[in-house]
C-alpha cells in the first residue's frame, strides 16, 4: 500500500511501488479489451507476473479451442512482464489466453472487433 511521489512534491501523480519479486503468479487482463485491431499507438498487450524461475507458456485459443498463437514459451525469471498480442493476424471473435507456469494455470478472455 506504499506510494512514492513522482516529480515535485506538489505534483499529484503517484506511482505504485511493487516488490522486486511478485508475491504470486498472475495473468492480467488483455488491454485494450475489446481490441479493435493492432494499433502501433495502442497495441493490445497482456501483463503477467512470475514469482519463481519457471517455464511459462501463454497461448491464444479461438472459441473452438484451436491454438492460434503462442505468445510465450520459455523459462522466465521472477519478475513483471508485458507481451504484445498480434491481433492484426486474427479475425473478429472471442479468444482465450491461457497461461501455464508450473502448477499455475489461468485463462482470460479477449474480444477482437474489426
C-alpha positions in Angstrom: 0.0 0.0 0.0 3.1 2.3 -0.2 3.3 5.0 -2.8 6.1 7.1 -4.0 5.8 10.7 -5.2 6.8 11.2 -8.8 8.1 14.7 -9.7 7.8 17.7 -7.5 6.2 17.3 -4.1 3.2 19.4 -5.2 2.6 17.0 -8.2 -0.5 14.8 -7.8 0.8 12.0 -9.9 1.7 8.9 -8.0 3.5 5.6 -8.9 2.5 2.5 -7.0 5.5 0.7 -5.6 5.9 -3.0 -6.4 8.1 -5.5 -4.6 11.1 -6.6 -6.7 9.7 -10.1 -7.0 6.0 -10.7 -7.4 4.3 -12.5 -4.5 2.4 -14.8 -6.8 1.9 -15.9 -10.4 -0.6 -13.7 -12.3 -2.1 -13.3 -15.8 -3.6 -9.9 -16.2 -6.5 -8.8 -18.4 -5.6 -8.1 -22.0 -5.6 -4.3 -22.7 -7.5 -2.8 -24.5 -10.3 -5.3 -24.5 -12.2 -5.4 -26.8 -9.3 -4.9 -29.2 -10.2 -3.1 -32.4 -7.1 -4.0 -34.4 -3.3 -4.0 -33.9 -2.6 -0.3 -33.4 1.0 0.9 -33.1 -0.1 3.7 -30.8 -2.1 1.4 -28.5 -1.1 -2.3 -29.2 -3.1 -5.0 -27.4 -0.9 -6.4 -24.6 -1.2 -8.6 -21.5 0.8 -8.4 -18.3 2.0 -11.4 -16.4 3.9 -11.9 -13.2 6.3 -14.7 -12.4 7.2 -15.4 -8.7 9.9 -18.1 -9.4 12.1 -19.3 -12.2 9.8 -21.5 -14.3 8.8 -22.3 -17.9 5.9 -20.0 -18.8 3.6 -20.7 -21.7 0.9 -18.2 -22.8 -1.2 -19.5 -25.7 -4.2 -17.8 -27.5 -7.1 -20.1 -28.4 -10.1 -19.4 -30.6 -13.7 -20.1 -29.5 -13.5 -23.6 -30.9 -10.5 -24.4 -28.8 -7.8 -24.2 -31.5 -4.5 -22.7 -30.6 -3.9 -19.8 -32.9 -0.9 -18.1 -31.3 1.8 -18.8 -28.8 2.9 -15.6 -27.1 5.4 -17.0 -24.6 7.1 -20.4 -24.3 10.3 -20.1 -22.3 11.8 -20.1 -18.9 11.2 -16.8 -17.2 13.0 -15.4 -14.1 10.9 -13.9 -11.3 9.6 -10.5 -12.4 6.9 -8.5 -14.2 6.4 -8.9 -17.9 4.2 -7.5 -20.7 3.8 -9.2 -24.1 2.1 -7.9 -27.2 -0.8 -9.9 -28.7 -0.8 -10.0 -32.6 -4.5 -9.1 -33.0 -3.8 -8.0 -36.6 -3.4 -11.7 -37.5 -6.7 -12.8 -36.0 -10.3 -12.3 -37.3 -13.0 -10.7 -35.2 -14.3 -13.0 -32.4 -13.8 -14.3 -28.9 -10.4 -15.7 -27.9 -8.9 -17.2 -24.7 -5.4 -16.6 -23.4 -4.1 -19.4 -21.2 -1.0 -19.1 -19.0 0.6 -22.1 -17.6 3.6 -21.9 -15.3 4.4 -24.9 -13.1 1.2 -25.7 -11.3 -0.3 -22.3 -12.1 -2.9 -22.0 -14.8 -5.2 -19.1 -15.6 -7.4 -18.2 -18.6 -8.5 -14.7 -19.7 -11.0 -13.7 -22.4 -10.1 -11.4 -25.3 -12.6 -10.0 -27.8 -11.4 -8.7 -31.2 -13.6 -6.4 -33.2 -12.5 -5.2 -36.6 
